[in-house]
Amino acid sequence: MELYHSEKFNPEELALLGRAIGTVAHGTTIVGRDGRAISRYGKRAMVVGILSTGSTIMDVRLIPLIALKDFAHRKGLPLVYVYYHGGVRVYVSGLDVDEIKAILESRSFIEAHPNDIGATVYYPNALDDFMNDLFKHYNFKIGGKALVDAMNTPAVLFFPRLSEHFGFEVELMNDMMTSYLPPKPKEVFLHKFNKGDYDFGMRFRPDGVVELYTGGEEKEFGSMWSLVDYLKKTFA
């Protein structure tokens, strides 16, 4: 769930938030981000705070949030994700949000000895490994054409591998994942989808949820595994 939102970039706040997260985590936390430079710098500030408590992070760098949720779940580890959507936001899963907020308010952080500062494990191939696992499990063709709204998120990195593997054509919109401009609204997507010759549509929201439009229905999925499973049952 969303832990933090600020319209202004405040690295001091993010460093303090990291100290609270590290105090609660007591172990390894997976950390990722979207494609904006402000998210990269914000993640760095937050990581400094986490490491100061002696906690370890697994840095997967640039990755779509919906993929990171699945990746972290299969690893059995909590996650922290920094992204930009109307300001800097931090999403967490696998950690007690109320406890983090209480620690942050009281400033009762764990202070690690310099010899016990946490370590950073870099895992830049997390998205590739995630997609390879997905493709090993699902190998079918669905055909047709899809309108995909990436909403300026790293979800654009799913393509063209996703469409090539499952055999459907894709038309992308809002695919500038480094842009700070708001993506075109849902109404624009729906107008284009309803007027075009598409078999289904997908909107990858910044909060890690994908909306699927098909046959006059709208469904939401918080996991790529559940999305692909549904596509298999519906189209394959």
Phi and psi restraints in degrees (value plus and minus 20) as a CYANA .aco file:
   2 GLU   PHI     -92.7   -52.7
   2 GLU   PSI     108.3   148.3
   3 LEU   PHI    -122.7   -82.7
   3 LEU   PSI     -49.1    -9.1
   4 TYR   PHI    -169.3  -129.3
   4 TYR   PSI     123.0   163.0
   5 HIS   PHI    -171.1  -131.1
   5 HIS   PSI     107.5   147.5
   6 SER   PHI    -162.6  -122.6
   6 SER   PSI     110.7   150.7
   7 GLU   PHI     -88.8   -48.8
   7 GLU   PSI     -44.6    -4.6
   8 LYS   PHI    -127.5   -87.5
   8 LYS   PSI     127.7   167.7
   9 PHE   PHI     -97.8   -57.8
   9 PHE   PSI      99.1   139.1
  10 ASN   PHI    -152.1  -112.1
  10 ASN   PSI      70.4   110.4
  11 PRO   PHI     -82.7   -42.7
  11 PRO   PSI     -50.2   -10.2
  12 GLU   PHI     -83.5   -43.5
  12 GLU   PSI     -63.0   -23.0
  13 GLU   PHI     -83.1   -43.1
  13 GLU   PSI     -60.5   -20.5
  14 LEU   PHI     -88.9   -48.9
  14 LEU   PSI     -54.6   -14.6
  15 ALA   PHI     -85.7   -45.7
  15 ALA   PSI     -62.2   -22.2
  16 LEU   PHI     -84.1   -44.1
  16 LEU   PSI     -60.7   -20.7
  17 LEU   PHI     -81.1   -41.1
  17 LEU   PSI     -60.2   -20.2
  18 GLY   PHI     -81.7   -41.7
  18 GLY   PSI     -59.0   -19.0
  19 ARG   PHI     -83.9   -43.9
  19 ARG   PSI     -58.2   -18.2
  20 ALA   PHI     -88.2   -48.2
  20 ALA   PSI     -61.5   -21.5
  21 ILE   PHI     -83.2   -43.2
  21 ILE   PSI     -66.0   -26.0
  22 GLY   PHI     -83.4   -43.4
  22 GLY   PSI     -55.6   -15.6
  23 THR   PHI     -83.8   -43.8
  23 THR   PSI     -57.2   -17.2
  24 VAL   PHI    -101.2   -61.2
  24 VAL   PSI     -55.3   -15.3
  25 ALA   PHI     -86.9   -46.9
  25 ALA   PSI     -64.4   -24.4
  26 HIS   PHI      32.4    72.4
  26 HIS   PSI      20.3    60.3
  27 GLY   PHI     151.6   191.6
  27 GLY   PSI    -168.9  -128.9
  28 THR   PHI    -110.8   -70.8
  28 THR   PSI     113.9   153.9
  29 THR   PHI    -145.4  -105.4
  29 THR   PSI     114.4   154.4
  30 ILE   PHI    -103.5   -63.5
  30 ILE   PSI     113.1   153.1
  31 VAL   PHI    -145.7  -105.7
  31 VAL   PSI     111.5   151.5
  32 GLY   PHI    -160.3  -120.3
  32 GLY   PSI     159.0   199.0
  33 ARG   PHI    -175.9  -135.9
  33 ARG   PSI     149.9   189.9
  34 ASP   PHI    -112.9   -72.9
  34 ASP   PSI    -185.5  -145.5
  35 GLY   PHI    -109.1   -69.1
  35 GLY   PSI     -19.9    20.1
  36 ARG   PHI    -101.4   -61.4
  36 ARG   PSI     126.3   166.3
  37 ALA   PHI     -82.0   -42.0
  37 ALA   PSI     -56.6   -16.6
  38 ILE   PHI     -84.2   -44.2
  38 ILE   PSI     -51.1   -11.1
  39 SER   PHI     -92.2   -52.2
  39 SER   PSI     -56.8   -16.8
  40 ARG   PHI     -83.5   -43.5
  40 ARG   PSI     -65.9   -25.9
  41 TYR   PHI     -89.1   -49.1
  41 TYR   PSI     -58.1   -18.1
  42 GLY   PHI     -84.2   -44.2
  42 GLY   PSI     -59.4   -19.4
  43 LYS   PHI     -84.3   -44.3
  43 LYS   PSI     -59.4   -19.4
  44 ARG   PHI     -80.1   -40.1
  44 ARG   PSI     -65.0   -25.0
  45 ALA   PHI     -82.4   -42.4
  45 ALA   PSI     -62.5   -22.5
  46 MET   PHI     -86.8   -46.8
  46 MET   PSI     -58.4   -18.4
  47 VAL   PHI     -83.7   -43.7
  47 VAL   PSI     -59.3   -19.3
  48 VAL   PHI     -75.9   -35.9
  48 VAL   PSI     -63.1   -23.1
  49 GLY   PHI     -85.2   -45.2
  49 GLY   PSI     -63.3   -23.3
  50 ILE   PHI     -82.5   -42.5
  50 ILE   PSI     -66.9   -26.9
  51 LEU   PHI     -85.0   -45.0
  51 LEU   PSI     -49.0    -9.0
  52 SER   PHI     -85.1   -45.1
  52 SER   PSI     -37.5     2.5
  53 THR   PHI    -111.2   -71.2
  53 THR   PSI     -22.9    17.1
  54 GLY   PHI      72.8   112.8
  54 GLY   PSI     -21.5    18.5
  55 SER   PHI     -98.3   -58.3
  55 SER   PSI     136.4   176.4
  56 THR   PHI    -125.1   -85.1
  56 THR   PSI     125.6   165.6
  57 ILE   PHI    -141.0  -101.0
  57 ILE   PSI     129.0   169.0
  58 MET   PHI    -126.7   -86.7
  58 MET   PSI      90.0   130.0
  59 ASP   PHI    -113.1   -73.1
  59 ASP   PSI      88.2   128.2
  60 VAL   PHI    -116.5   -76.5
  60 VAL   PSI     -21.8    18.2
  61 ARG   PHI      41.3    81.3
  61 ARG   PSI    -151.3  -111.3
  62 LEU   PHI     -99.0   -59.0
  62 LEU   PSI     102.0   142.0
  63 ILE   PHI    -183.6  -143.6
  63 ILE   PSI     125.4   165.4
  64 PRO   PHI     -86.3   -46.3
  64 PRO   PSI     121.5   161.5
  65 LEU   PHI     -81.1   -41.1
  65 LEU   PSI     -59.2   -19.2
  66 ILE   PHI     -83.1   -43.1
  66 ILE   PSI     -53.6   -13.6
  67 ALA   PHI     -93.5   -53.5
  67 ALA   PSI     -58.7   -18.7
  68 LEU   PHI     -84.4   -44.4
  68 LEU   PSI     -56.5   -16.5
  69 LYS   PHI     -80.8   -40.8
  69 LYS   PSI     -64.4   -24.4
  70 ASP   PHI     -86.5   -46.5
  70 ASP   PSI     -63.2   -23.2
  71 PHE   PHI     -80.6   -40.6
  71 PHE   PSI     -67.0   -27.0
  72 ALA   PHI     -86.6   -46.6
  72 ALA   PSI     -57.7   -17.7
  73 HIS   PHI     -82.3   -42.3
  73 HIS   PSI     -62.7   -22.7
  74 ARG   PHI     -90.9   -50.9
  74 ARG   PSI     -47.5    -7.5
  75 LYS   PHI    -101.0   -61.0
  75 LYS   PSI     -36.7     3.3
  76 GLY   PHI      51.2    91.2
  76 GLY   PSI      12.5    52.5
  77 LEU   PHI    -145.0  -105.0
  77 LEU   PSI     132.0   172.0
  78 PRO   PHI     -90.8   -50.8
  78 PRO   PSI     140.8   180.8
  79 LEU   PHI    -152.7  -112.7
  79 LEU   PSI     132.9   172.9
  80 VAL   PHI    -153.0  -113.0
  80 VAL   PSI     111.9   151.9
  81 TYR   PHI    -152.2  -112.2
  81 TYR   PSI     108.9   148.9
  82 VAL   PHI    -127.5   -87.5
  82 VAL   PSI     106.6   146.6
  83 TYR   PHI    -168.3  -128.3
  83 TYR   PSI     147.3   187.3
  84 TYR   PHI    -134.2   -94.2
  84 TYR   PSI     105.9   145.9
  85 HIS   PHI    -178.9  -138.9
  85 HIS   PSI      72.9   112.9
  86 GLY   PHI      47.7    87.7
  86 GLY   PSI      11.3    51.3
  87 GLY   PHI     108.4   148.4
  87 GLY   PSI     155.6   195.6
  88 VAL   PHI    -102.2   -62.2
  88 VAL   PSI     110.2   150.2
  89 ARG   PHI    -147.8  -107.8
  89 ARG   PSI     131.0   171.0
  90 VAL   PHI    -147.0  -107.0
  90 VAL   PSI     104.5   144.5
  91 TYR   PHI    -128.1   -88.1
  91 TYR   PSI     117.1   157.1
  92 VAL   PHI    -150.0  -110.0
  92 VAL   PSI     133.1   173.1
  93 SER   PHI    -167.6  -127.6
  93 SER   PSI     122.2   162.2
  94 GLY   PHI      65.5   105.5
  94 GLY   PSI     -14.3    25.7
  95 LEU   PHI    -148.3  -108.3
  95 LEU   PSI     131.0   171.0
  96 ASP   PHI     -98.8   -58.8
  96 ASP   PSI      87.3   127.3
  97 VAL   PHI     -83.4   -43.4
  97 VAL   PSI     -61.7   -21.7
  98 ASP   PHI     -83.4   -43.4
  98 ASP   PSI     -57.5   -17.5
  99 GLU   PHI     -87.2   -47.2
  99 GLU   PSI     -61.0   -21.0
 100 ILE   PHI     -80.2   -40.2
 100 ILE   PSI     -65.6   -25.6
 101 LYS   PHI     -85.1   -45.1
 101 LYS   PSI     -57.3   -17.3
 102 ALA   PHI     -86.4   -46.4
 102 ALA   PSI     -62.7   -22.7
 103 ILE   PHI     -82.5   -42.5
 103 ILE   PSI     -62.4   -22.4
 104 LEU   PHI     -83.3   -43.3
 104 LEU   PSI     -61.2   -21.2
 105 GLU   PHI     -89.0   -49.0
 105 GLU   PSI     -59.5   -19.5
 106 SER   PHI    -105.1   -65.1
 106 SER   PSI     -33.2     6.8
 107 ARG   PHI      39.2    79.2
 107 ARG   PSI       9.6    49.6
 108 SER   PHI    -112.8   -72.8
 108 SER   PSI      43.9    83.9
 109 PHE   PHI    -100.8   -60.8
 109 PHE   PSI     132.5   172.5
 110 ILE   PHI     -92.5   -52.5
 110 ILE   PSI     112.8   152.8
 111 GLU   PHI    -131.6   -91.6
 111 GLU   PSI      84.8   124.8
 112 ALA   PHI     -96.8   -56.8
 112 ALA   PSI     124.9   164.9
 113 HIS   PHI     -84.5   -44.5
 113 HIS   PSI     127.3   167.3
 114 PRO   PHI     -70.7   -30.7
 114 PRO   PSI     -52.6   -12.6
 115 ASN   PHI     -95.1   -55.1
 115 ASN   PSI     -32.6     7.4
 116 ASP   PHI    -134.4   -94.4
 116 ASP   PSI      -2.6    37.4
 117 ILE   PHI     -79.7   -39.7
 117 ILE   PSI     121.0   161.0
 118 GLY   PHI     -84.3   -44.3
 118 GLY   PSI     142.9   182.9
 119 ALA   PHI    -128.9   -88.9
 119 ALA   PSI     136.2   176.2
 120 THR   PHI    -131.1   -91.1
 120 THR   PSI     103.9   143.9
 121 VAL   PHI    -126.0   -86.0
 121 VAL   PSI      98.5   138.5
 122 TYR   PHI    -108.8   -68.8
 122 TYR   PSI     113.5   153.5
 123 TYR   PHI    -156.4  -116.4
 123 TYR   PSI      50.4    90.4
 124 PRO   PHI     -91.3   -51.3
 124 PRO   PSI     -33.1     6.9
 125 ASN   PHI    -117.4   -77.4
 125 ASN   PSI      -1.0    39.0
 126 ALA   PHI     -79.7   -39.7
 126 ALA   PSI     -63.4   -23.4
 127 LEU   PHI     -85.9   -45.9
 127 LEU   PSI     -61.9   -21.9
 128 ASP   PHI     -81.4   -41.4
 128 ASP   PSI     -64.9   -24.9
 129 ASP   PHI     -84.0   -44.0
 129 ASP   PSI     -59.4   -19.4
 130 PHE   PHI     -81.4   -41.4
 130 PHE   PSI     -67.4   -27.4
 131 MET   PHI     -89.0   -49.0
 131 MET   PSI     -56.0   -16.0
 132 ASN   PHI     -82.5   -42.5
 132 ASN   PSI     -61.0   -21.0
 133 ASP   PHI     -83.3   -43.3
 133 ASP   PSI     -62.1   -22.1
 134 LEU   PHI     -82.4   -42.4
 134 LEU   PSI     -63.5   -23.5
 135 PHE   PHI     -91.9   -51.9
 135 PHE   PSI     -50.0   -10.0
 136 LYS   PHI     -85.9   -45.9
 136 LYS   PSI     -56.3   -16.3
 137 HIS   PHI    -101.4   -61.4
 137 HIS   PSI     -56.8   -16.8
 138 TYR   PHI    -138.2   -98.2
 138 TYR   PSI      98.0   138.0
 139 ASN   PHI    -157.4  -117.4
 139 ASN   PSI      64.4   104.4
 140 PHE   PHI    -165.2  -125.2
 140 PHE   PSI     147.9   187.9
 141 LYS   PHI    -139.2   -99.2
 141 LYS   PSI     118.7   158.7
 142 ILE   PHI    -138.6   -98.6
 142 ILE   PSI     -40.9    -0.9
 143 GLY   PHI      44.7    84.7
 143 GLY   PSI    -191.5  -151.5
 144 GLY   PHI      62.2   102.2
 144 GLY   PSI    -191.1  -151.1
 145 LYS   PHI    -150.3  -110.3
 145 LYS   PSI     117.8   157.8
 146 ALA   PHI    -142.9  -102.9
 146 ALA   PSI     121.2   161.2
 147 LEU   PHI    -116.0   -76.0
 147 LEU   PSI     101.4   141.4
 148 VAL   PHI    -138.5   -98.5
 148 VAL   PSI     102.1   142.1
 149 ASP   PHI    -120.9   -80.9
 149 ASP   PSI      86.9   126.9
 150 ALA   PHI     -99.4   -59.4
 150 ALA   PSI     -30.6     9.4
 151 MET   PHI      31.8    71.8
 151 MET   PSI      15.7    55.7
 152 ASN   PHI      38.7    78.7
 152 ASN   PSI       9.6    49.6
 153 THR   PHI    -127.2   -87.2
 153 THR   PSI     149.0   189.0
 154 PRO   PHI     -87.3   -47.3
 154 PRO   PSI     -18.8    21.2
 155 ALA   PHI     -77.9   -37.9
 155 ALA   PSI     -41.8    -1.8
 156 VAL   PHI     -80.7   -40.7
 156 VAL   PSI     -42.6    -2.6
 157 LEU   PHI     -90.9   -50.9
 157 LEU   PSI     -34.1     5.9
 158 PHE   PHI     -87.0   -47.0
 158 PHE   PSI     -43.4    -3.4
 159 PHE   PHI    -131.9   -91.9
 159 PHE   PSI     123.6   163.6
 160 PRO   PHI    -111.1   -71.1
 160 PRO   PSI     -17.3    22.7
 161 ARG   PHI     -77.6   -37.6
 161 ARG   PSI     -62.5   -22.5
 162 LEU   PHI     -84.6   -44.6
 162 LEU   PSI     -65.8   -25.8
 163 SER   PHI     -90.5   -50.5
 163 SER   PSI     -56.3   -16.3
 164 GLU   PHI     -86.3   -46.3
 164 GLU   PSI     -61.5   -21.5
 165 HIS   PHI     -86.9   -46.9
 165 HIS   PSI     -60.8   -20.8
 166 PHE   PHI    -117.6   -77.6
 166 PHE   PSI     -20.5    19.5
 167 GLY   PHI      55.9    95.9
 167 GLY   PSI      14.5    54.5
 168 PHE   PHI    -144.2  -104.2
 168 PHE   PSI     134.3   174.3
 169 GLU   PHI    -105.8   -65.8
 169 GLU   PSI     125.2   165.2
 170 VAL   PHI    -147.1  -107.1
 170 VAL   PSI     116.9   156.9
 171 GLU   PHI    -136.6   -96.6
 171 GLU   PSI     100.7   140.7
 172 LEU   PHI    -116.8   -76.8
 172 LEU   PSI     126.6   166.6
 173 MET   PHI    -158.1  -118.1
 173 MET   PSI     137.6   177.6
 174 ASN   PHI      31.4    71.4
 174 ASN   PSI      30.5    70.5
 175 ASP   PHI    -122.1   -82.1
 175 ASP   PSI      -7.1    32.9
 176 MET   PHI    -110.8   -70.8
 176 MET   PSI      69.2   109.2
 177 MET   PHI     -95.0   -55.0
 177 MET   PSI     -26.1    13.9
 178 THR   PHI    -119.7   -79.7
 178 THR   PSI     -20.3    19.7
 179 SER   PHI     -99.4   -59.4
 179 SER   PSI     119.9   159.9
 180 TYR   PHI    -114.9   -74.9
 180 TYR   PSI     -24.5    15.5
 181 LEU   PHI     -92.2   -52.2
 181 LEU   PSI     123.1   163.1
 182 PRO   PHI     -80.5   -40.5
 182 PRO   PSI     118.1   158.1
 183 PRO   PHI     -85.1   -45.1
 183 PRO   PSI     137.0   177.0
 184 LYS   PHI     -76.8   -36.8
 184 LYS   PSI     119.2   159.2
 185 PRO   PHI     -87.6   -47.6
 185 PRO   PSI     147.5   187.5
 186 LYS   PHI     -76.4   -36.4
 186 LYS   PSI     -55.2   -15.2
 187 GLU   PHI     -81.7   -41.7
 187 GLU   PSI     -55.6   -15.6
 188 VAL   PHI     -86.7   -46.7
 188 VAL   PSI     -63.5   -23.5
 189 PHE   PHI     -79.8   -39.8
 189 PHE   PSI     -68.7   -28.7
 190 LEU   PHI     -84.1   -44.1
 190 LEU   PSI     -59.8   -19.8
 191 HIS   PHI     -82.1   -42.1
 191 HIS   PSI     -66.1   -26.1
 192 LYS   PHI     -84.7   -44.7
 192 LYS   PSI     -61.1   -21.1
 193 PHE   PHI     -85.9   -45.9
 193 PHE   PSI     -65.1   -25.1
 194 ASN   PHI     -91.1   -51.1
 194 ASN   PSI     -48.3    -8.3
 195 LYS   PHI    -107.5   -67.5
 195 LYS   PSI     -38.9     1.1
 196 GLY   PHI    -115.1   -75.1
 196 GLY   PSI     153.8   193.8
 197 ASP   PHI    -117.4   -77.4
 197 ASP   PSI      52.0    92.0
 198 TYR   PHI    -134.2   -94.2
 198 TYR   PSI     122.8   162.8
 199 ASP   PHI    -104.1   -64.1
 199 ASP   PSI     -50.0   -10.0
 200 PHE   PHI    -181.0  -141.0
 200 PHE   PSI     145.5   185.5
 201 GLY   PHI    -155.0  -115.0
 201 GLY   PSI     133.7   173.7
 202 MET   PHI    -158.2  -118.2
 202 MET   PSI     116.7   156.7
 203 ARG   PHI    -140.0  -100.0
 203 ARG   PSI      97.1   137.1
 204 PHE   PHI    -112.8   -72.8
 204 PHE   PSI      79.8   119.8
 205 ARG   PHI     -94.6   -54.6
 205 ARG   PSI     131.2   171.2
 206 PRO   PHI     -80.4   -40.4
 206 PRO   PSI     -43.7    -3.7
 207 ASP   PHI    -104.0   -64.0
 207 ASP   PSI      -7.5    32.5
 208 GLY   PHI      64.6   104.6
 208 GLY   PSI       4.3    44.3
 209 VAL   PHI    -142.0  -102.0
 209 VAL   PSI     118.7   158.7
 210 VAL   PHI    -130.4   -90.4
 210 VAL   PSI     112.8   152.8
 211 GLU   PHI    -117.0   -77.0
 211 GLU   PSI     108.7   148.7
 212 LEU   PHI    -131.7   -91.7
 212 LEU   PSI     108.5   148.5
 213 TYR   PHI    -136.3   -96.3
 213 TYR   PSI     100.2   140.2
 214 THR   PHI    -180.1  -140.1
 214 THR   PSI     117.7   157.7
 215 GLY   PHI      36.7    76.7
 215 GLY   PSI      13.4    53.4
 216 GLY   PHI      58.5    98.5
 216 GLY   PSI     -15.9    24.1
 217 GLU   PHI    -129.7   -89.7
 217 GLU   PSI     133.0   173.0
 218 GLU   PHI    -144.4  -104.4
 218 GLU   PSI     105.1   145.1
 219 LYS   PHI    -147.3  -107.3
 219 LYS   PSI     134.3   174.3
 220 GLU   PHI    -139.2   -99.2
 220 GLU   PSI     120.6   160.6
 221 PHE   PHI    -153.3  -113.3
 221 PHE   PSI     114.1   154.1
 222 GLY   PHI    -120.5   -80.5
 222 GLY   PSI      -9.2    30.8
 223 SER   PHI    -164.3  -124.3
 223 SER   PSI     116.9   156.9
 224 MET   PHI     -88.2   -48.2
 224 MET   PSI     -52.0   -12.0
 225 TRP   PHI     -83.1   -43.1
 225 TRP   PSI     -64.9   -24.9
 226 SER   PHI     -90.2   -50.2
 226 SER   PSI     -53.9   -13.9
 227 LEU   PHI     -83.0   -43.0
 227 LEU   PSI     -71.1   -31.1
 228 VAL   PHI     -85.3   -45.3
 228 VAL   PSI     -56.1   -16.1
 229 ASP   PHI     -81.5   -41.5
 229 ASP   PSI     -60.8   -20.8
 230 TYR   PHI     -87.8   -47.8
 230 TYR   PSI     -61.2   -21.2
 231 LEU   PHI     -80.6   -40.6
 231 LEU   PSI     -58.9   -18.9
 232 LYS   PHI     -83.4   -43.4
 232 LYS   PSI     -65.5   -25.5
 233 LYS   PHI     -88.0   -48.0
 233 LYS   PSI     -51.2   -11.2
 234 THR   PHI    -106.5   -66.5
 234 THR   PSI     -59.2   -19.2
 235 PHE   PHI    -134.3   -94.3
 235 PHE   PSI     -48.9    -8.9
